[in-house]
Amino acid sequence: MLPNGDLDPATWPNTGIGRINPDGSLGACSACHQRHEFEMVQARRPEACGKCHLGPDHPQKEIYEESKHGINFFAHVDRMNLDSSKWIVGEDYDAAPTCATCHMSATRELPVTHDVGNRISWTLRPAISEKIDAKEKALGKETKSWEDRRADMKNVCQACHTKSMIDNFYTQFDSLVVLYNDKFARPGKAMMGMLREQGMITDTGFDEEIEWTWFYLWHHEGRRARHGAAMQAPDYVQWHGMYEVAERFYIEMVPQYRELVEKAEQNGNHEGAEKATALLDEILARPEHAWFSGNEPDDVKKARKEAQAAFKARYLDENN
């Protein structure tokens, strides 16, 4: 508010879902239910979420459109019964879920919620993913457990899918998050911590190239991979995700790290350089990085060459 009581034109109007209003209340209904019409149909369509949830670091709208859920929605939107007053999945519609279906809308057993994180079990935003209740638990706060949140999301899924399919999806999703965490995120964070501890980078954020590299790895490519796995979009898991995570780590971050260590050695920081080198050597000696270091077992190398030969025989030779 301005001193004269007017709303500040620098901040109003806005439709931020997490807006803090002048009276202390939170949120803006118009983030999803647009002004004037204020229709339920608007909030139930995936386009409502695309106002914010798209782009290089959180492409949920694009991911949804790539997934079978999104494909089915746009193919069968006439069967979605979007203007139903209750809109129960598996009862009023079964052609496809939308963003609202999974994160907010009612099921036969669950009521509507406006807490869009109420059914999410992982937090996929930070550099290293953790279960969504981990931070509040660490602070000793009471919160809905990630197990209960996942159970509620599974309740949505079971309106259309079998228990085994749902459980297997979560096995694959969890595995991708753990793979990303352990292979790239934790090593990357340890490397950045080492550089800072040994005085090889400053405390000023983003004044060195490797800080941008690390940011893109987890904030862009890493998020895309994790969100793709959460919402069943294989291209975002692989080519827009883990492939680009790996490229960023091996081809940019590791060489930049080595360059900073070498520079520290030349400037007389021998102890710091030794510690930093030992950390990187230990990381790259792990089995998951053996292909990059060239230390794969002979049987693994042989199997890789055989697979490459089979691929060329099947796809390349027949096209020449």
C-alpha positions in Angstrom: 0.0 0.0 0.0 1.1 3.6 -0.7 1.1 6.1 2.2 -2.2 7.6 0.8 -3.9 4.2 1.0 -3.8 3.4 -2.7 -2.5 0.1 -4.0 1.1 0.4 -5.3 1.1 0.2 -9.1 4.5 -1.5 -9.0 2.9 -4.5 -7.3 -0.8 -4.3 -8.3 -2.5 -5.9 -10.1 -0.9 -9.3 -9.8 -2.2 -12.8 -9.6 0.5 -14.6 -7.7 -0.7 -17.8 -6.1 1.5 -17.1 -3.1 0.6 -13.4 -2.9 0.6 -11.7 0.5 -2.4 -9.4 0.6 -2.5 -6.0 2.4 -4.8 -7.5 5.1 -2.3 -10.3 5.8 -4.3 -13.0 4.0 -2.5 -15.2 1.5 -2.9 -16.1 -2.1 -5.0 -15.0 -5.1 -7.9 -17.0 -6.4 -7.4 -15.3 -9.8 -4.1 -17.2 -10.2 -6.2 -20.1 -11.5 -9.8 -18.8 -11.7 -9.5 -15.8 -14.0 -11.3 -12.6 -13.2 -14.8 -11.9 -14.6 -15.9 -15.4 -15.5 -14.3 -17.1 -12.5 -15.1 -20.5 -14.0 -14.1 -23.9 -12.6 -13.4 -25.0 -16.2 -10.6 -22.5 -16.4 -8.8 -23.8 -13.4 -9.3 -27.5 -14.4 -7.6 -27.1 -17.8 -3.8 -27.5 -17.9 -3.3 -24.2 -19.6 -4.2 -22.5 -16.3 -1.0 -23.8 -14.8 1.1 -23.0 -17.8 1.1 -19.3 -16.9 3.9 -20.1 -14.4 4.8 -23.8 -14.8 6.8 -23.8 -18.1 10.2 -22.9 -19.4 13.7 -24.2 -18.9 13.7 -24.8 -15.2 10.2 -26.1 -14.5 8.5 -27.2 -17.8 5.6 -28.9 -16.2 3.2 -27.8 -18.9 5.4 -29.1 -21.7 6.0 -32.3 -19.7 2.3 -32.8 -19.3 1.7 -32.2 -23.0 4.3 -34.9 -23.9 2.9 -37.4 -21.4 0.1 -39.9 -22.3 -2.1 -38.0 -19.8 -1.7 -34.8 -21.8 -2.1 -36.5 -25.2 -5.3 -38.1 -24.0 -6.7 -34.9 -22.6 -6.3 -32.9 -25.8 -7.6 -35.9 -27.8 -10.7 -36.4 -25.7 -11.4 -33.0 -24.1 -15.0 -33.4 -25.1 -15.3 -36.3 -22.7 -13.7 -34.5 -19.7 -17.0 -33.1 -18.3 -15.1 -30.0 -17.2 -18.2 -28.1 -16.1 -19.4 -30.7 -13.6 -20.1 -29.3 -10.2 -18.2 -32.1 -8.4 -15.8 -33.4 -11.1 -14.8 -36.7 -9.4 -12.1 -38.6 -11.3 -13.2 -42.1 -12.3 -16.8 -41.0 -11.8 -17.5 -37.8 -13.8 -14.6 -38.4 -16.2 -11.9 -40.9 -17.0 -10.4 -39.8 -20.3 -7.4 -38.2 -18.7 -6.2 -36.3 -15.6 -5.2 -32.7 -15.7 -2.9 -30.8 -13.3 -5.9 -30.0 -11.1 -7.0 -33.7 -11.0 -3.8 -34.9 -9.4 -2.9 -31.9 -7.2 -6.2 -30.4 -6.1 -9.4 -32.0 -7.2 -11.6 -34.5 -5.4 -11.6 -38.2 -5.7 -14.2 -40.7 -4.4 -12.3 -40.7 -1.1 -10.5 -37.3 -1.0 -11.9 -33.8 -0.8 -10.8 -30.9 -2.9 -7.6 -29.2 -1.6 -6.1 -25.8 -2.5 -2.7 -26.9 -1.2 -1.1 -27.9 -4.4 1.7 -29.7 -2.5 -0.6 -31.7 -0.4 -0.1 -34.9 -2.4 3.6 -34.5 -3.4 6.1 -36.8 -1.7 9.4 -35.4 -3.1 10.5 -31.8 -3.4 12.1 -31.5 -6.8 13.1 -27.9 -6.6 16.5 -27.8 -4.7 19.9 -29.0 -5.9 19.4 -32.2 -3.9 15.9 -33.6 -3.7 14.6 -34.7 -0.4 11.2 -36.0 0.9 8.9 -33.1 1.1 8.5 -33.3 4.9 12.2 -33.5 5.7 12.8 -29.8 6.4 9.9 -29.3 8.7 10.7 -32.6 10.5 14.3 -31.4 11.1 12.9 -28.3 12.7 10.6 -30.3 14.9 7.4 -29.1 13.3 4.3 -31.1 12.9 3.5 -31.8 9.2 1.8 -34.2 6.9 4.2 -37.1 6.2 5.5 -37.8 2.8 4.0 -41.3 3.1 0.6 -39.9 3.7 1.0 -37.4 0.8 2.0 -40.2 -1.5 -0.9 -42.4 -0.3 -3.3 -39.5 -1.3 -1.7 -39.2 -4.7 -2.0 -42.9 -5.2 -5.6 -42.6 -4.4 -6.0 -40.3 -7.4 -4.1 -42.7 -9.6 -6.1 -45.7 -8.6 -9.3 -44.2 -10.1 -7.9 -45.3 -13.5 -4.8 -47.6 -12.8 -4.1 -50.9 -11.1 -2.1 -50.9 -7.8 0.9 -52.7 -9.5 1.1 -50.1 -12.2 1.0 -47.3 -9.6 3.6 -49.0 -7.4 5.9 -49.7 -10.3 5.7 -46.1 -11.5 6.8 -44.9 -8.1 9.7 -47.4 -8.1 10.9 -45.9 -11.4 10.3 -42.3 -10.3 12.1 -42.8 -7.0 15.0 -44.5 -8.7 15.5 -41.6 -11.1 15.6 -39.1 -8.2 18.0 -41.2 -6.3 20.2 -41.6 -9.4 20.3 -37.9 -10.0 21.0 -37.1 -6.3 23.8 -39.6 -5.8 25.5 -39.5 -9.2 25.5 -35.8 -9.9 23.8 -33.6 -7.3 25.7 -34.6 -4.1 29.1 -34.8 -5.9 28.4 -31.4 -7.5 27.5 -29.8 -4.2 30.5 -31.3 -2.5 32.8 -29.9 -5.3 31.4 -26.5 -4.9 31.7 -26.6 -1.2 35.3 -27.7 -1.5 36.2 -24.8 -3.8 34.6 -22.3 -1.4 36.2 -23.8 1.7 39.7 -23.8 0.1 39.3 -20.2 -1.2 39.3 -21.1 -4.8 36.1 -19.2 -5.5 34.7 -16.2 -3.7 31.7 -15.8 -1.4 30.1 -13.6 -4.1 27.5 -15.6 -6.0 27.7 -16.1 -9.7 30.9 -14.1 -10.2 32.7 -17.3 -11.5 31.8 -19.5 -14.5 31.6 -22.7 -12.5 28.8 -21.2 -10.3 26.7 -20.7 -13.4 27.5 -24.2 -14.6 26.5 -25.8 -11.3 23.3 -23.7 -11.3 22.3 -24.8 -14.7 23.0 -28.4 -13.8 20.6 -28.6 -10.9 18.3 -25.8 -11.5 17.6 -26.4 -15.2 18.7 -29.8 -16.4 18.3 -31.6 -13.1 14.9 -30.2 -12.4 13.7 -31.1 -15.9 14.8 -34.7 -15.5 13.1 -35.0 -12.1 9.9 -33.3 -13.2 9.8 -35.5 -16.3 10.0 -38.6 -14.2 7.3 -37.3 -11.9 4.9 -36.7 -14.7 5.8 -39.5 -17.2 7.6 -37.6 -20.0 10.5 -39.7 -21.2 12.1 -37.1 -23.5 12.4 -34.7 -20.6 13.8 -37.4 -18.3 16.5 -38.4 -20.9 17.5 -35.9 -23.6 16.3 -32.7 -22.0 17.2 -34.1 -18.6 19.8 -36.6 -17.6 21.8 -36.4 -20.9 22.2 -32.7 -20.4 23.0 -33.1 -16.6 25.8 -35.5 -17.6 27.1 -33.3 -20.3 27.1 -30.3 -18.0 28.9 -32.3 -15.2 31.5 -34.1 -17.3 32.3 -31.7 -20.1 31.9 -28.3 -18.2 32.0 -28.6 -14.5 34.8 -31.1 -14.1 37.2 -29.2 -16.4 36.3 -25.9 -14.7 36.9 -27.5 -11.3 40.3 -28.8 -12.4 41.3 -25.4 -13.8 40.5 -23.7 -10.5 42.5 -26.3 -8.6 45.4 -25.9 -11.0 45.3 -22.1 -10.5 45.3 -22.5 -6.8 48.3 -24.8 -7.0 50.1 -22.3 -9.1 49.3 -19.6 -6.5 50.8 -21.6 -3.7 47.7 -23.2 -2.2 49.2 -26.6 -2.3 47.2 -28.1 0.6 43.9 -26.9 -0.8 44.8 -28.1 -4.2 45.6 -31.5 -2.8 42.3 -31.8 -0.9 40.3 -30.6 -3.9 42.1 -33.1 -6.2 41.5 -36.0 -3.8 37.8 -35.2 -3.7 37.4 -35.2 -7.5 39.5 -38.4 -7.8 37.3 -40.1 -5.2 34.1 -39.1 -7.0 35.3 -40.2 -10.4 36.6 -43.5 -9.1 33.0 -44.5 -8.1 31.5 -47.2 -10.2 28.8 -44.9 -11.7 31.5 -42.8 -13.3 33.7 -45.6 -14.5 32.8 -45.1 -18.2 34.1 -41.5 -18.0 37.4 -42.4 -16.3 37.9 -45.4 -18.6 38.0 -47.8 -15.7 35.0 -50.0 -16.6 35.6 -53.7 -16.1 36.5 -55.5 -19.3 33.2 -57.4 -19.5 31.2 -54.1 -19.3 33.4 -52.6 -22.1 32.8 -55.8 -24.2 29.1 -55.6 -23.7 29.0 -52.0 -24.6 30.9 -52.6 -27.9 28.6 -55.5 -28.7 25.5 -53.3 -28.1 27.0 -50.6 -30.3 27.7 -53.1 -33.1 24.1 -54.4 -32.9 22.7 -50.9 -33.0 24.7 -50.1 -36.1 23.7 -53.3 -37.8 20.1 -52.7 -37.1 19.7 -49.0 -37.8 22.7 -47.6 -39.7 23.7 -50.3 -42.2 20.2 -50.9 -43.5 19.8 -47.2 -44.2 23.1 -46.8 -46.2 
